Amino acid sequence: MAVTSFQPPIRCLLGPGPSDVHPRVLAAMARPTVGHLDPAFTEMMEQVKAMLREVFRTGNDLTIPVSGPGSVGMETCFVNLVEPGDTVIVCQNGAFGGRMKENVERCGGTAAMVVDDWGKPVDLGKVAATFKQHGPVKALAFVHAETSTGVQSDAAALCRMAQENGALTIVDTVTSLGGTPVLVDEWKADAVYSGSQKCLSCMPGLSPVTISPKAADVIQRRNRPIQSWFMDLNLVMGYWRGGGGSPRVYHHTAPINALYALHESLVMILEEGVENSWVRHARMHNALRDGLEAMGLGLLVEKPYRLPQLNTVTVPDGVAEAAVRTELLKRYSIEVGAGLGALAGKVWRVGLMGASATPANVTLFLAGLEDILSGMGAKIEKGAALPAAQKAFAA
Ligand SMILES: *Cc1c(COP(=O)(O)O)cnc(C)c1O
């Protein structure tokens, strides 16, 4: 077999993640590999922890990038906090809440489900009723930004409700971190995980996690050992803790070059300013929305719950959903996402995350979509989308 180097095509990544990785971040990853206990590297680790605290808006000492994708961050939170016999209230309003239920059950816990329709936020009244129906609840778990539907739920209110009921919180911020406000200390959230490849625009494979002192205490006082050796935070912290008295000890070989990349992407978001990044995501969303509406297309989610970084666009009647995505990729090198579950065939998921959230990308996407839809004979308003988007950029 004659193989040559793999040369990926250059894409414009406007799906549900990964997002475009900035050349600065790609360049950082190409720097020389050093040892995971090299003093130069461990100094960089401390900077990564400090920058993650700024992005998460927290003072939590236990704030680290877990080695693995967002799913490993999710599982880390569950396996460390949930013990056999625990009851966890799990909110499910899309694909990722279902995975939380799986995690609770695989930890030997009972998941008390609060189910809402895909496309709707978590219903606070139902969560309150579920707390009333159950005895002691160990934790409330919910997805802040549901990437499968483009909905944002009220994390501050959900965390408050958990605190009033003496429960911990496990919060998925994979798609929200860097794109919309994630305020870990203000919310008093306990176990929060994210991903590197959405609004942080780093390559996939790392999962920032932050744990409150209260939750860290619960983890240290567990009755039985954590069933996962790899994700046991008590062991992982032997490597990541640093400073203080005890020396760092080897747990697993850290993904050195991926961490250079995360470091660079965090430097970039702090250079921009985290608040400015939220504002940029909102502005790009407004322009995309105005362009789509001018074309005659609609968004699935009601206005107050829309995620700027993940737009669920309703497919017009009679349009072949998958064919449009194929043409976008073939002719414009643009990747967008398909609908999942109940939304399959009904929506496109258009991500404007991190480095992908630019006026150039919004413009290219609107122009490409208009071109493809009008070529298919779809009933759309022609020539209106770009002026509407331009107007929004100028606002
Ligand atoms: C992408 C995503 C995940 C999973 O992240 P991976 O890096 O794919 O494992 C979890 N939750 C949400 C809300 C996501 O969008």
The ligand as an SDF file (V2000), in Angstrom:
LIG
                    3D

 15 15  0  0  0  0  0  0  0  0999 V2000
  -20.1390   18.5400   21.8100 C   0  0  0  0  0  0  0  0  0  0  0  0
  -20.8840   18.3670   23.0860 C   0  0  0  0  0  0  0  0  0  0  0  0
  -20.5590   17.3600   24.0210 C   0  0  0  0  0  0  0  0  0  0  0  0
  -19.5460   16.2950   23.7560 C   0  0  0  0  0  0  0  0  0  0  0  0
  -18.2880   16.7490   23.4600 O   0  0  0  0  0  0  0  0  0  0  0  0
  -17.2690   15.7900   22.6840 P   0  0  0  0  0  0  0  0  0  0  0  0
  -16.0180   16.5980   22.6490 O   0  0  0  0  0  0  0  0  0  0  0  0
  -17.8640   15.5100   21.3460 O   0  0  0  0  0  0  0  0  0  0  0  0
  -17.1350   14.5400   23.4700 O   0  0  0  0  0  0  0  0  0  0  0  0
  -21.2580   17.3440   25.2040 C   0  0  0  0  0  0  0  0  0  0  0  0
  -22.2440   18.2340   25.4690 N   0  0  0  0  0  0  0  0  0  0  0  0
  -22.5970   19.1820   24.5870 C   0  0  0  0  0  0  0  0  0  0  0  0
  -23.6850   20.1280   24.9380 C   0  0  0  0  0  0  0  0  0  0  0  0
  -21.9310   19.2720   23.3790 C   0  0  0  0  0  0  0  0  0  0  0  0
  -22.2820   20.2180   22.4940 O   0  0  0  0  0  0  0  0  0  0  0  0
  1  2  1  0
  2  3  1  0
  2 14  2  0
  3  4  1  0
  3 10  2  0
  4  5  1  0
  5  6  1  0
  6  7  2  0
  6  8  1  0
  6  9  1  0
 10 11  1  0
 11 12  2  0
 12 13  1  0
 12 14  1  0
 14 15  1  0
M  END
$$$$
